[in-house]
Structure formats: structure tokens, C-alpha cells
Amino acid sequence: MLDIARKYAWYYLNAKTKHGVHSPFVYDLVTKVFEDKTVYEEYAKVEKLRQTLLTNRMVTEVEDFGAGGESGRVYERKISDIAARAAKPARWGKLLYRICSYFNVKEILEFGTSLGISTAYQAMGALKGHENIHFVSMEGSSNLVELAGMNLNDLGLKDKVTLVPGNFDVTLDGVLEGFDKLDYVFLDGNHRKEPTLRYFESLLPKSHNDTVFVFDDIHWSKDMEEAWEELKAHPAVTVSIDLFYIGLIFIRQEQVEEHFLIRF
């Protein structure tokens, strides 16, 4: 925790505000998305679900394939603990909502469903611009898939999101076959360097000039920080935005290559 606090302090002192951004694309993203204080009605629906989950003391078995759990070790965890620790906080879920809405994404892939809180935010954001979306969310734990399905159903989203259980290494190829293209990808579920980079390479053939890649917990460990640096240096990448807890990657060919540390 001390190491994360030290890293965050460095980030906060060195990150730019919109006044230090000279790229029109990134400036618009900061002003219209990062700084958007509108209270969208969908926020309350997801946060009501979160509060319900935070009081749920039921215990479930969770298979862990990421962050050192590649063997699929099974843990017993309270749903309230999963909601408190694994789900993205409201501030970040709302940002994902705004990103999906702003970029008008329709073809969406998520790594790491968990209880479906971030999934709901992203789906609702995408649905602002489309009556129907193609959203697939992958989750290693079959029990979490079942719980997420019930949560999404409560929000009226079950028919909008396809949940795929299993190890990403096993399920990803089949999932990608179902996409002609990818508009948006959220990677949150395997916080290790080698799989993160390998997944990115697998996603590129389905990507296009305007695809948005969001990587979670880019400063979670030295391994993930190394992965983030390699993503930034990838020949296909033209723009990266480091918000400390998440990172955005773009492959827009019309952009001059730049890498931004933005305060959020």
C-alpha cells in the first residue's frame, strides 16, 4: 500500500491538466469526458445495485486465473467483499460509461466481468447511442458469471451482454471469431505482463483506427508497469493516456505519437 501511495503521489505531482494538453483529440477527451460532471440517470441504477451487493454476506466460490492464479485456484469469498474490492469504484465506473458514450461504441469486449458493475456502466454508456450493442464479457469464475447475469438482469441488461465463463486463454479465440471488428476493449482480469501483451496482440487484427483500449490497474505491480511501458512503445500505438488507475491506448494513425499523464 505504501508503494502505491508513493507512486500515486508522483503521478499527481507530474500529471497534466487540460491546460498542458496541446493535442485537440486529447484536449476534447479531457474536457468532454474526464471533466464531465453531468449526473446521468444510469449512475443511480448501478450504484443502487452496488449498495445491495455491499450488504450481501453470502459466500461463493471464485476461480482465480489471473494475478498469479493461472491454475484456476478456488477461493471462498463473500459477495460483499468482492463488491468492495474487485468492482471498480463509482468514479471509475462512471468514467467508463462516459468513454463508451463519447466514442459511440457498439462492438465491445470486456476481460473480467466480476459482479457486473463495470459491465453495466459500459453497456449503459454504449446504449446511449445504439438501440442494440454487441457486448461480450469474459469471466474466469463460473459462479461470478451466474451472479453477474442476475445483476445485469435486474438492470434490464441481460439480453444486451453475452457472458462467457472460463480461462481467457481458452475462450478468447472463440470469442474473437464472433466479432467482425472491435470498437472498445476493457482489460481487467489478468494483471500480469505476458498475458496482457499477448491479449493486445490478439486483439489488434479485429481493431480499427478508432478502437479504444482501456487497461485496468496499470500501476498495480512492477509487472503491470512494464506491460504498460511496452504497450506505449508498440508500433501500432500512437496515443496513450495514463490516469494512474487505468490507461487508455489508441491506434489512430492520423495522430502524432504522444503519451500523456493526465490528472483525474
Phi, psi and omega in degrees: 000322179296323180294318178297319179297319178296316179297318181293321178299318178296316179302311186296323181287332186257345183290148180269153167266183181298336183288345177257010183254124183252357175277120179303321180298311182286324177300314178298321179296319179295311186285323186267341183240301183298321184263006180291114182262007180302136177265092181289143186298333180294333180305312185297325180296316181289320181291331174296318176298315180303315181298324177296317181291327180293343178254003182273111184268005179298143180258137177227156176273135182235123175274131183244115178254353185245170178052047177096358182255038188294344179281353181080037179299143183256130178240153170261127182219145174286142178300323179299322179291321178296316180296325183282326190251326186265328182285143178295136177302160185305318182303321183277325175299318178295323177296317178298321175304312183292323178298313181297322179290314184298318182272001174054047186282149180230323181259107195232137176229132179237133172259109177104084182285319188054232181272357175095008182291307178295324177304314181296315179303313183292318180298316180295323177296317180294324182288350175298331183249356184217142175288323179229145178230160174251099187236118175245129178239125182259140181216132183292325185267121181294327178293321177293325176300317180296315180293318179298321179300319178293320180294317178294325177297320179298332180266005180075024186245000187301323181279354180265343185231130175263123181261131183239114180275154174123166177301129181304324181298334180269321189269338191300313184302316179294321178296315181296331178298336181276357179249133168280328179205167177235126176268332189204135177226132175244117182255105180213096182171344177216092189273061177224150187298304188299310178297322180301313180291322180293319178298318180301317178297322179293330183279332186304318180299337178265359184271165177222181188304329185255011179297139178252125175251127177241124180249128182272151171054050184288346176245019184296327182205168176300322179300314181288327176295323176294320178298317180298317179296322179289325175298315179299326183273357183297139182302333181279343188272129177250330182223134171231147178230118180262114176253017182075296182281333173225159176230142178250137179237135177231149180239033182291112187290339180280352182273140168291138183296122178211149180232125191244140170249106188248133178284130179222000000 
